[in-house]
Amino acid sequence: MQGRFSGLGMSRPRKQTRRAVFLDQMRAVVPWDRFEQLIVPHCPVAGRGRRPYPLRSMLKIHFMQQWFGLSDPAMEEAL
C-alpha cells in the first residue's frame, strides 16, 4: 500500500476562501456583543409558537443585507 504525504505531516495549509476572509474581517470589525446588549431588551423570547432565531445570526444577516443591498428573498436565497 502506498503512503500519502498528508500522513507524513507534509500537507499544505488550505487556502482561505473569500467567504472565510470576509467573515473573519466582519468578526474583527463589528462589536457584536455591544450590539446584542442594545437589542436584547426588544427581542422576542421563547414561549408559545416557534422559537426565535438566535439574535447574533439575525443581526449578521441584517448587516449583510445592508452591505450587499439584498432584499429579504435575495438574502434567503444566498443563505
C-alpha positions in Angstrom: 0.0 0.0 0.0 1.3 3.4 -1.0 1.6 6.1 1.8 0.3 9.6 1.4 2.1 12.8 2.1 -0.6 14.0 4.4 0.1 11.1 6.7 3.7 12.3 7.0 2.9 15.8 8.0 3.6 17.2 4.6 0.1 18.6 3.8 -0.2 22.2 2.8 -2.5 24.5 4.7 -5.7 25.2 2.8 -6.1 28.5 1.1 -8.7 30.6 2.9 -11.8 31.2 0.8 -13.2 34.7 0.1 -16.2 33.9 2.3 -13.9 32.9 5.2 -11.8 36.0 4.8 -14.9 38.2 4.7 -16.4 36.6 7.8 -13.0 37.0 9.7 -13.0 40.7 8.8 -16.6 41.1 9.8 -15.9 39.4 13.1 -12.9 41.7 13.8 -14.7 45.0 12.8 -18.2 44.7 14.2 -18.6 44.8 18.0 -21.3 42.1 18.1 -21.5 41.9 21.9 -22.3 45.6 22.2 -25.0 45.5 19.5 -26.6 42.4 21.1 -26.7 44.2 24.5 -28.6 47.1 22.9 -31.1 44.8 21.1 -31.8 42.1 23.6 -34.4 44.0 25.6 -36.5 44.3 22.4 -36.2 40.8 21.2 -38.9 38.1 21.3 -38.4 35.4 23.9 -39.2 31.7 23.6 -42.7 30.9 24.7 -45.6 29.7 22.6 -45.1 29.0 19.0 -41.8 28.7 17.2 -38.6 29.5 18.9 -37.0 32.8 17.7 -33.8 32.6 15.7 -30.6 33.4 17.6 -30.1 37.2 17.9 -26.5 37.2 16.6 -27.5 35.2 13.5 -30.3 37.6 12.7 -28.0 40.6 13.3 -25.4 39.3 10.9 -28.0 38.6 8.3 -29.3 42.1 8.6 -25.8 43.6 8.3 -25.1 41.5 5.2 -28.4 42.6 3.6 -27.4 46.3 4.2 -23.8 45.9 3.0 -24.7 44.0 -0.2 -28.1 45.6 -0.9 -30.0 42.4 -0.8 -33.8 42.1 -0.4 -35.3 39.5 2.0 -35.8 37.0 -0.8 -32.3 37.5 -2.2 -30.8 37.1 1.3 -32.8 33.9 1.8 -31.5 32.6 -1.5 -28.0 33.5 -0.5 -28.3 31.6 2.8 
